[in-house]
Amino acid sequence: MVIKYGRYGKFLACPGFPECQNTKPFFEEAGVNCPECGGKVLIRKTKKGRIYYGCENNPECGFMSWNKPTGEKCPVCGSFMVEKGRKNVKIVCSNEKCGYIKEKPADGE
């Protein structure tokens, strides 16, 4: 299988594409494990092109997040932490009731 570029992004196809119609979706890994089942978290796109993070064991697991998970646990409630924001990125607890916020360290530190 080789990586090809189509109208909707990258996908895996056999080297003889388009004569050979064997294709599979291409997902990049987010680099963290799923907080629910321990599988890999993949970077995916919706039909409209919005990025989300989902477990590789979908639909059995069901983990999904719009914000990038960090792989850390919240020290207050134990829920998983996510990165929020574009310019001033903060690491925030995914549990909205908790509200724990941790400033993301600068790249040089």
FENWO-V191750 format. One record per backbone hydrogen bond with DSSP energy under -1.0 kcal/mol. NH is the residue of the N-H (numbers start at 1). CO is the residue of the C=O. Records with the same first field share a line. If there is no record, write none. Layout:
NH = CO + CO
This chain:
2 = 13
4 = 11
6 = 9
9 = 6
11 = 4
12 = 24
13 = 2
14 = 22
17 = 14
19 = 16
20 = 16
24 = 12
30 = 41
34 = 39
38 = 34
41 = 32
42 = 54
43 = 28
44 = 52
46 = 50
49 = 46
52 = 44
53 = 65
54 = 42
55 = 63
56 = 40
58 = 55
60 = 57
61 = 57
65 = 53
70 = 81
74 = 79
78 = 74
81 = 72
82 = 92
83 = 68
84 = 90
89 = 87
90 = 84
91 = 102
92 = 82
93 = 100
94 = 80
99 = 95
102 = 91
104 = 89
109 = 106
